[in-house]
Amino acid sequence: MSVQETPTPRLEVAQTNRPPRVNFLLAHPGRVFDWLEEHWESPNGKRNVGTILVVSFIMANIIIELNRLNWLPADLAQVIPTNHLVSIQFAFNLLLVFEVISLVFSLAHSVAVSVGKQFEVLSLILVSNTFKEFAKLGEPLTWQEVEPALVSIIAPALGALLIFVVLGFYYRLQQHQPITTNKQDQVSFVAAKKLIALLLLISFIGISLYNYWLYFTGSKLASSIFEIFYTTLIFSDILIVLFSLRYSSSYQVAFRNSGFTVATILIRIALIAPVVIGSMVGVGTALFALGVTMAYNAYVPELSPEEGMAHHE
C-alpha cells in the first residue's frame, strides 16, 4: 500500500517596506540640518529676517547720526562712518548674509537650484556694489562728483538685471529628477549633501563673525566674506561632484555638475574683478550655466537605465 506524501506547506514571509536607512555618521548631522532648515525657512523665520533687516537699517542710520553729532566714544567713532548712504550698503550686506544661508540650505536638495541661488546672490552683490559706489559720494550730492562714478554705479546694476532675466530662463529649463532609482542611494546621497552643507554653513558663520570682529578692532580681512565663501563653495561643489559619481557614472551627469562648478569659479573671479569687468563676467557666467543646462537637457534622453536614468539633484 503506497502512502501518498503530502507537500510540506511553505512558510511565506511577509515583506515589509522598510524605509531606507542612513549611515550612522550621516544621520545626526542630517537631523541638525533639518532642524535648522525648518526654523530658517518657516514663515516665522522669514518674518524675523525681515524684522532684523529693518531694525538694523534704522539703527545704522541712528548710530551714524550720533557719530556726526560727536556723541559716540572716540574709539567707537573711529570705526563708524559719518555718511548716511553707508547704511544702505550695510543693510544690503546683511541681506546677502541671509541669502547665502538660504543658498547653503538649497545645496542639500538640488544642485541646479543651488547654482541658481548662487547667481541670485551674485546679482544682489552687484546691486550692493552699486550702493557701495553710491556711498562713496559725499553729502549733499553734486553732479560734478557723480559724473566720474556714473559708469561704476550703472554697470553692476545693469549686470544684476541681466542675470535676473537669464535666471528666469534657467529655472524654467530645470528638470528635477533623482540621481538614481535606488531609494537607499537617494537617501544616502541627500544625507551626504546635508553634511557638506552643514559644514559649509558653520564655516560661513565663523568667517562672518571673524570679519565683523576684525572690523570693530580696526582691521579687515584680505578678502570679503562673500569672496571667501565662494572659494569654500568651489571645494564643496567638487566634493558633491565626486560623491555623485558613487551613484551615477554617466558622462552627461558628470559634465553638467562639473560645468556648474566652473560657473562657481567664474563667479569667484567676477567678485575680485573691477566693477565693470566683474559685471560682464557675471552675466557671461549666467549665460554659461544656461548653456550647460540646455545642452544637458538635449542629451538626457540618451541616458540608459544602467547609467542611473537620472539627473544629479
C-alpha distance (Angstrom), angle and dihedral (degrees) to the residues before:
residue distance angle dihedral
M1 . . .
S2 3.75 . .
V3 3.72 120.9 .
Q4 3.75 114.7 -137.4
E5 3.77 110.9 -135.0
T6 3.72 116.1 -136.1
P7 3.79 115.8 -144.0
T8 3.76 115.2 -107.0
P9 3.77 109.3 -112.2
R10 3.81 112.8 -112.9
L11 3.73 118.9 -129.0
E12 3.77 110.3 -127.8
V13 3.75 114.2 -149.8
A14 3.73 113.6 -146.5
Q15 3.75 111.5 -125.7
T16 3.74 115.8 -135.4
N17 3.74 124.5 -156.1
R18 3.75 100.0 -124.3
P19 3.77 117.2 -167.4
P20 3.79 114.6 -113.0
R21 3.79 112.8 -90.8
V22 3.78 124.4 -129.1
N23 3.77 124.3 -139.4
F24 3.82 111.3 -96.7
L25 3.81 92.4 -122.0
L26 3.82 90.7 54.3
A27 3.81 99.4 39.5
H28 3.83 99.3 72.5
P29 3.84 96.7 45.4
G30 3.80 86.8 47.7
R31 3.81 91.5 55.7
V32 3.80 91.2 48.8
F33 3.81 90.0 49.0
D34 3.83 92.1 49.0
W35 3.81 91.5 49.9
L36 3.80 93.0 49.9
E37 3.80 93.3 45.8
E38 3.80 92.9 47.6
H39 3.81 91.7 55.2
W40 3.81 95.1 39.7
E41 3.80 96.9 48.9
S42 3.81 95.2 39.8
P43 3.85 120.4 109.0
N44 3.81 89.5 -108.9
G45 3.79 90.1 50.9
K46 3.81 91.3 52.3
R47 3.80 91.4 48.6
N48 3.80 91.3 49.2
V49 3.81 90.7 52.1
G50 3.80 90.5 51.1
T51 3.79 91.2 48.4
I52 3.80 91.9 50.3
L53 3.81 91.1 51.0
V54 3.80 93.7 50.1
V55 3.81 94.6 45.3
S56 3.82 91.8 45.2
F57 3.80 92.1 51.7
I58 3.81 92.7 49.3
M59 3.80 93.2 44.7
A60 3.81 91.4 48.5
N61 3.81 90.4 55.7
I62 3.80 91.7 46.9
I63 3.81 93.0 50.0
I64 3.81 91.6 46.7
E65 3.81 89.9 51.2
L66 3.81 90.7 49.2
N67 3.78 88.6 52.9
R68 3.81 91.0 50.0
L69 3.81 87.7 54.0
N70 3.84 90.8 49.2
W71 3.80 91.4 -120.2
L72 3.82 95.5 129.9
P73 3.82 126.4 88.8
A74 3.80 112.6 -93.6
D75 3.81 94.7 -113.6
L76 3.79 92.5 51.3
A77 3.79 93.7 41.8
Q78 3.81 90.1 60.8
V79 3.81 93.0 64.6
I80 3.82 98.5 36.4
P81 3.84 115.5 85.1
T82 3.78 123.0 -132.1
N83 3.81 96.6 -146.3
H84 3.83 113.9 95.5
L85 3.81 90.5 -153.2
V86 3.82 88.4 71.4
S87 3.82 89.1 68.9
I88 3.83 89.1 67.9
Q89 3.79 91.3 55.5
F90 3.83 90.2 45.7
A91 3.81 92.2 53.5
F92 3.80 91.8 47.8
N93 3.81 92.3 48.9
L94 3.79 88.6 53.0
L95 3.80 89.4 49.6
L96 3.81 88.5 51.6
V97 3.80 90.4 54.0
F98 3.81 90.2 55.0
E99 3.82 91.8 45.7
V100 3.81 90.7 52.0
I101 3.81 89.5 53.6
S102 3.83 89.4 53.0
L103 3.81 88.2 48.5
V104 3.81 90.4 55.3
F105 3.81 91.7 51.2
S106 3.82 91.2 50.5
L107 3.81 89.8 54.8
A108 3.80 91.3 75.1
H109 3.80 94.2 55.2
S110 3.78 109.2 39.3
V111 3.79 131.4 2.8
A112 3.80 90.6 -157.1
V113 3.81 92.7 52.5
S114 3.81 91.6 45.8
V115 3.82 89.3 53.8
G116 3.80 88.3 51.5
K117 3.80 88.0 50.9
Q118 3.79 88.9 53.1
F119 3.79 89.5 58.1
E120 3.80 90.7 45.8
V121 3.81 88.6 56.0
L122 3.82 90.6 45.1
S123 3.82 91.3 52.7
L124 3.80 89.9 50.8
I125 3.81 90.0 48.4
L126 3.80 88.4 54.2
V127 3.80 89.9 50.5
S128 3.79 87.7 48.5
N129 3.81 88.7 52.4
T130 3.79 88.3 56.6
F131 3.79 89.7 54.3
K132 3.81 89.6 44.1
E133 3.79 91.8 55.9
F134 3.80 89.7 43.3
A135 3.82 90.8 51.7
K136 3.81 90.0 57.5
L137 3.78 88.9 68.0
G138 3.75 118.5 92.1
E139 3.77 129.9 -119.6
P140 2.99 123.4 -75.8
L141 3.81 98.6 35.7
T142 3.79 119.5 -123.5
W143 3.81 128.5 -171.8
Q144 3.81 91.2 -128.8
E145 3.81 88.4 61.9
V146 3.80 96.3 39.7
E147 3.81 98.1 48.8
P148 3.85 98.2 70.0
A149 3.83 90.8 47.3
L150 3.81 96.2 45.5
V151 3.82 96.3 98.8
S152 3.82 91.8 48.1
I153 3.79 89.7 50.8
I154 3.82 97.7 46.0
A155 3.84 100.1 39.2
P156 3.84 98.3 65.0
A157 3.81 91.7 41.7
L158 3.81 90.8 52.8
G159 3.80 90.8 44.9
A160 3.82 90.5 52.4
L161 3.81 90.3 51.2
L162 3.82 93.0 51.2
I163 3.82 91.8 48.0
F164 3.81 88.5 50.7
V165 3.83 90.1 54.5
V166 3.82 93.6 46.3
L167 3.81 90.5 49.6
G168 3.79 89.9 57.9
F169 3.82 90.3 60.7
Y170 3.82 91.5 39.8
Y171 3.81 94.2 57.5
R172 3.81 92.3 45.4
L173 3.81 91.0 56.8
Q174 3.80 95.9 53.0
Q175 3.80 117.0 114.0
H176 3.79 107.7 -165.6
Q177 3.81 111.7 -150.8
P178 3.81 131.2 145.9
I179 3.78 119.2 -96.9
T180 3.81 91.1 -122.1
T181 3.79 138.7 13.1
N182 3.81 90.5 -130.3
K183 3.82 108.0 101.4
Q184 3.81 93.8 -154.3
D185 3.80 91.6 53.1
Q186 3.80 90.9 47.8
V187 3.79 92.0 53.4
S188 3.80 92.4 45.5
F189 3.79 93.1 49.5
V190 3.81 93.3 48.8
A191 3.82 89.9 48.0
A192 3.81 90.4 52.2
K193 3.81 90.7 50.4
K194 3.81 90.3 49.9
L195 3.80 90.3 54.3
I196 3.82 91.4 49.6
A197 3.81 91.2 46.8
L198 3.81 91.8 48.8
L199 3.81 91.6 52.1
L200 3.81 89.4 47.0
L201 3.82 90.6 51.3
I202 3.80 92.3 50.2
S203 3.80 91.6 49.3
F204 3.83 92.4 48.6
I205 3.81 92.8 50.3
G206 3.80 89.6 48.3
I207 3.81 92.0 49.5
S208 3.82 91.3 48.1
L209 3.80 94.6 49.9
Y210 3.80 91.5 46.1
N211 3.81 90.9 49.2
Y212 3.82 93.4 52.5
W213 3.80 91.0 45.1
L214 3.81 90.0 54.1
Y215 3.81 90.5 47.0
F216 3.79 93.8 55.3
T217 3.80 91.6 45.4
G218 3.79 91.0 55.1
S219 3.80 97.5 -102.5
K220 3.77 133.8 98.2
L221 3.79 140.6 -160.0
A222 3.78 120.6 -96.4
S223 3.83 87.2 -120.2
S224 3.80 133.3 27.7
I225 3.79 119.4 -99.5
F226 3.81 90.4 -108.8
E227 3.80 93.0 53.4
I228 3.81 90.1 50.4
F229 3.81 90.6 45.9
Y230 3.81 93.2 53.4
T231 3.80 89.5 49.5
T232 3.80 88.9 54.1
L233 3.79 89.7 44.6
I234 3.81 90.7 57.9
F235 3.81 90.6 60.6
S236 3.81 90.7 44.8
D237 3.82 90.9 52.5
I238 3.79 91.8 49.7
L239 3.81 90.3 49.3
I240 3.81 90.5 52.3
V241 3.82 90.4 48.7
L242 3.81 89.9 53.8
F243 3.81 91.4 46.6
S244 3.80 90.3 51.1
L245 3.80 90.6 58.0
R246 3.81 88.5 66.0
Y247 3.79 89.0 66.6
S248 3.81 103.6 30.0
S249 3.80 128.5 24.6
S250 3.80 92.8 -175.0
Y251 3.79 114.0 139.9
Q252 3.81 91.1 -142.8
V253 3.82 92.4 54.8
A254 3.81 92.5 46.1
F255 3.81 91.8 48.3
R256 3.80 94.6 48.7
N257 3.79 93.9 49.0
S258 3.80 92.1 44.4
G259 3.80 89.0 49.0
F260 3.79 89.9 54.2
T261 3.81 89.0 51.4
V262 3.81 88.7 53.6
A263 3.82 87.4 52.9
T264 3.80 89.3 55.5
I265 3.81 89.9 51.1
L266 3.81 90.7 50.9
I267 3.81 90.4 49.3
R268 3.81 88.2 53.3
I269 3.82 89.1 52.8
A270 3.82 90.7 48.6
L271 3.80 89.7 56.1
I272 3.80 94.2 57.9
A273 3.82 97.0 39.4
P274 3.81 122.8 95.5
V275 3.80 112.8 -81.1
V276 3.82 98.0 -99.1
I277 3.81 96.0 40.8
G278 3.80 91.3 43.7
S279 3.80 90.3 54.5
M280 3.81 91.0 51.3
V281 3.81 92.1 47.7
G282 3.81 90.0 49.1
V283 3.80 93.1 53.4
G284 3.81 91.5 44.6
T285 3.81 90.5 50.8
A286 3.81 91.5 51.5
L287 3.82 88.9 52.7
F288 3.82 89.2 48.4
A289 3.83 91.5 54.0
L290 3.80 88.9 47.9
G291 3.82 89.6 51.5
V292 3.82 92.1 49.7
T293 3.81 89.6 52.0
M294 3.81 93.4 48.5
A295 3.81 92.5 48.2
Y296 3.80 92.2 47.1
N297 3.80 93.2 49.4
A298 3.81 89.9 50.8
Y299 3.82 91.8 57.8
V300 3.81 99.7 36.2
P301 3.85 94.4 96.9
E302 3.81 88.4 62.2
L303 3.81 92.0 65.0
S304 3.80 109.7 109.6
P305 3.82 127.2 -143.3
E306 3.81 89.8 -110.9
E307 3.80 89.5 57.9
G308 3.77 93.1 56.2
M309 3.80 100.3 -91.6
A310 3.75 89.0 -122.6
H311 3.71 158.3 96.6
H312 3.74 125.4 -115.1
E313 3.79 104.1 -108.2
